Amino acid sequence: MKFPLFFARTWAGPLFVLAGAMLLAPADAQTPSSESNEPVVNSALTGELLYEILLGELNLRHGEPGAGFSLLLDAARRSNDVQLFARSVDIALQARSGDGALMAARAWAQAYPQDRKANLQVLQILLAVNQTSESQDFLKKELALAPLAERAVAISLIPRYFARVSDKKLAADVVQKALEPYLNQKPTAAASWTALGRMRLASDDTQSALQAAQKGQAADNQAMGPALLALELMGRQVKGAQEQVTLALRQQSSPELAMSYVRVLIELRRYSDADQQLQTLTQSYPQQAEAWLILGSLQFEQGQDEQAETSLAKFVQMASQDKSTNSARGITQAQTRRAAILARQGKLNEARQLLAQLPVSNDEELRSRLMAEVQLLREQRQWQAAFDVLVKANSNHPDLMYEQAMLAEKLNRLDEMEKLLRAVIEQDPEHHNAYNALGFSLADRKLRLPEAKALIIKAVSFAPNDPFITDSLGWVEFRLGNLTAALQHLQKAYKERPDAEIAAHLGEVLWQLSRQDEARAVWREGVKLSPDNETLQETLQRLKPQL
């Protein structure tokens, strides 16, 4: 029987190459002479086994994965060949057969009890099919088989393995039992407590997670894992986490940990604390370029223009010596803020010239520079100039076309806005912002309301958790007279994202429902968030509530 050559491409493992070579050899090939000095190596593969392997691959080639899997797994069991076991597992996984993959992996692990890869395959497949309780022995074995020098790394990977299991508490209990031998061993204690803490955090047991971070830090006060876990808990505002982070910062001279602390402070809107931490950080580590960028950005947002200019210029000087993509983005961000400072000082032309000097080496960087200039002009309410920049660019990139559409709306060129947004949708059918913008614009003007709602619902289908799209849905329901539905959507949007424009819409619905006190309270919050918001100011001027 002659087999086609495609088999060699189907599976290139050494065993199969040997099989192919034996079966494809010409009939008149010379056999080794008995006088040859080369030793004859007899393969353990029988002709029947080779045929089974080839037949299994042929079944796979012709769309019969079940038959191919059965043949190759049987060949693996009969030959005890590692590559055949691995091949069988891969076939089952590609066919999305969890049971098949588990069967093959178990057979592999039974044939090679000390094979770490085989054991790990069983562990991962058990977790993938949500058989969490059965994974404990295999997790213990994974840690036992890991070399001592690699064991802490193996432990740190555990939360990833269990990330998708449904019963998080059970998973945490399984992990705790597997980690018990390593919680008090110096080389593994910090990693073990961190992994356990992350498992407890995944099960929403934040206090146990904090205790794990504390024990990990006590075991090794220079370990980053427990400190980063405490930082995550601090970000979730868990009581006691701040003190643990402060302790870690005192014990570790790590700019990376300090930078992570700054990011959490900013997320929590503790800008004064973040500023203080950055001042200390830039004094202790003046070559930490990112610290200067964040400090300058924070100073810019707080209106400290002179200090911001100094910090941002420092960052640009340092980052200009680094040719990485991240540095290029940072420079764009820094120069954009420096340009905004110039614009605040009435130096709009100088600001635009500064942006024009941004380096451009590809289309993405060109778009970033264009968007920076457009944003600068928008902030100065130079709608026409910003629109002209995009017209001149003549780009058909969806993001630039979308921005041009938003400027057309500002210029009351509604037909042009709609044409641009529909062009964006045609080019990118999942551009949720385009659906939302067109739907909201129609709803806000009380035009084609059923179509407006359909567009916004389409946007929701692509971005169901976007509070601004939820706000649009509430607003179109309001325009349609569905006040109860409108209130429900707007309350949800405002809870997820306190924003002045959402406050304006929510307040108006409450006002129409004769819940004036609640409306005034929401509007007062909106004014605190953004006193100059156009939508909010228009609403207050039109309804004239006494705040």
Rosetta blueprint (number, residue, H / E / L):
1 M L
2 K L
3 F L
4 P L
5 L L
6 F L
7 F H
8 A H
9 R H
10 T H
11 W L
12 A L
13 G L
14 P H
15 L H
16 F H
17 V H
18 L H
19 A H
20 G H
21 A H
22 M H
23 L H
24 L H
25 A L
26 P L
27 A L
28 D L
29 A L
30 Q L
31 T L
32 P L
33 S L
34 S L
35 E L
36 S L
37 N L
38 E L
39 P L
40 V L
41 V L
42 N L
43 S L
44 A L
45 L L
46 T L
47 G H
48 E H
49 L H
50 L H
51 Y H
52 E H
53 I H
54 L H
55 L H
56 G H
57 E H
58 L H
59 N H
60 L H
61 R H
62 H L
63 G L
64 E L
65 P H
66 G H
67 A H
68 G H
69 F H
70 S H
71 L H
72 L H
73 L H
74 D H
75 A H
76 A H
77 R H
78 R H
79 S H
80 N L
81 D L
82 V H
83 Q H
84 L H
85 F H
86 A H
87 R H
88 S H
89 V H
90 D H
91 I H
92 A H
93 L H
94 Q H
95 A L
96 R L
97 S L
98 G H
99 D H
100 G H
101 A H
102 L H
103 M H
104 A H
105 A H
106 R H
107 A H
108 W H
109 A H
110 Q H
111 A H
112 Y L
113 P L
114 Q L
115 D L
116 R H
117 K H
118 A H
119 N H
120 L H
121 Q H
122 V H
123 L H
124 Q H
125 I H
126 L H
127 L H
128 A H
129 V L
130 N L
131 Q L
132 T H
133 S H
134 E H
135 S H
136 Q H
137 D H
138 F H
139 L H
140 K H
141 K H
142 E H
143 L H
144 A H
145 L H
146 A L
147 P L
148 L H
149 A H
150 E H
151 R H
152 A H
153 V H
154 A H
155 I H
156 S H
157 L L
158 I H
159 P H
160 R H
161 Y H
162 F L
163 A L
164 R L
165 V L
166 S L
167 D L
168 K H
169 K H
170 L H
171 A H
172 A H
173 D H
174 V H
175 V H
176 Q H
177 K H
178 A H
179 L H
180 E H
181 P H
182 Y H
183 L L
184 N L
185 Q L
186 K L
187 P L
188 T L
189 A H
190 A H
191 A H
192 S H
193 W H
194 T H
195 A H
196 L H
197 G H
198 R H
199 M H
200 R H
201 L H
202 A H
203 S L
204 D L
205 D L
206 T H
207 Q H
208 S H
209 A H
210 L H
211 Q H
212 A H
213 A H
214 Q H
215 K H
216 G H
217 Q H
218 A H
219 A H
220 D L
221 N L
222 Q L
223 A L
224 M H
225 G H
226 P H
227 A H
228 L H
229 L H
230 A H
231 L H
232 E H
233 L H
234 M H
235 G H
236 R L
237 Q L
238 V L
239 K L
240 G L
241 A H
242 Q H
243 E H
244 Q H
245 V H
246 T H
247 L H
248 A H
249 L H
250 R H
251 Q H
252 Q L
253 S L
254 S L
255 P H
256 E H
257 L H
258 A H
259 M H
260 S H
261 Y H
262 V H
263 R H
264 V H
265 L H
266 I H
267 E H
268 L L
269 R L
270 R L
271 Y H
272 S H
273 D H
274 A H
275 D H
276 Q H
277 Q H
278 L H
279 Q H
280 T H
281 L H
282 T H
283 Q H
284 S H
285 Y L
286 P L
287 Q L
288 Q L
289 A H
290 E H
291 A H
292 W H
293 L H
294 I H
295 L H
296 G H
297 S H
298 L H
299 Q H
300 F H
301 E H
302 Q L
303 G L
304 Q L
305 D H
306 E H
307 Q H
308 A H
309 E H
310 T H
311 S H
312 L H
313 A H
314 K H
315 F H
316 V H
317 Q H
318 M H
319 A H
320 S L
321 Q L
322 D L
323 K L
324 S L
325 T H
326 N H
327 S H
328 A H
329 R H
330 G H
331 I H
332 T H
333 Q H
334 A H
335 Q H
336 T H
337 R H
338 R H
339 A H
340 A H
341 I H
342 L H
343 A H
344 R H
345 Q L
346 G L
347 K L
348 L H
349 N H
350 E H
351 A H
352 R H
353 Q H
354 L H
355 L H
356 A H
357 Q L
358 L L
359 P L
360 V L
361 S L
362 N L
363 D H
364 E H
365 E H
366 L H
367 R H
368 S H
369 R H
370 L H
371 M H
372 A H
373 E H
374 V H
375 Q H
376 L H
377 L H
378 R H
379 E H
380 Q L
381 R L
382 Q L
383 W H
384 Q H
385 A H
386 A H
387 F H
388 D H
389 V H
390 L H
391 V H
392 K H
393 A H
394 N L
395 S L
396 N L
397 H L
398 P H
399 D H
400 L H
401 M H
402 Y H
403 E H
404 Q H
405 A H
406 M H
407 L H
408 A H
409 E H
410 K H
411 L L
412 N L
413 R L
414 L H
415 D H
416 E H
417 M H
418 E H
419 K H
420 L H
421 L H
422 R H
423 A H
424 V H
425 I H
426 E H
427 Q H
428 D L
429 P L
430 E L
431 H L
432 H H
433 N H
434 A H
435 Y H
436 N H
437 A H
438 L H
439 G H
440 F H
441 S H
442 L H
443 A H
444 D H
445 R L
446 K L
447 L L
448 R L
449 L H
450 P H
451 E H
452 A H
453 K H
454 A H
455 L H
456 I H
457 I H
458 K H
459 A H
460 V H
461 S H
462 F H
463 A L
464 P L
465 N L
466 D L
467 P H
468 F H
469 I H
470 T H
471 D H
472 S H
473 L H
474 G H
475 W H
476 V H
477 E H
478 F H
479 R H
480 L L
481 G L
482 N L
483 L H
484 T H
485 A H
486 A H
487 L H
488 Q H
489 H H
490 L H
491 Q H
492 K H
493 A H
494 Y H
495 K H
496 E H
497 R L
498 P L
499 D L
500 A H
501 E H
502 I H
503 A H
504 A H
505 H H
506 L H
507 G H
508 E H
509 V H
510 L H
511 W H
512 Q H
513 L L
514 S L
515 R L
516 Q H
517 D H
518 E H
519 A H
520 R H
521 A H
522 V H
523 W H
524 R H
525 E H
526 G H
527 V H
528 K H
529 L H
530 S L
531 P L
532 D L
533 N L
534 E H
535 T H
536 L H
537 Q H
538 E H
539 T H
540 L H
541 Q H
542 R H
543 L H
544 K L
545 P L
546 Q L
547 L L
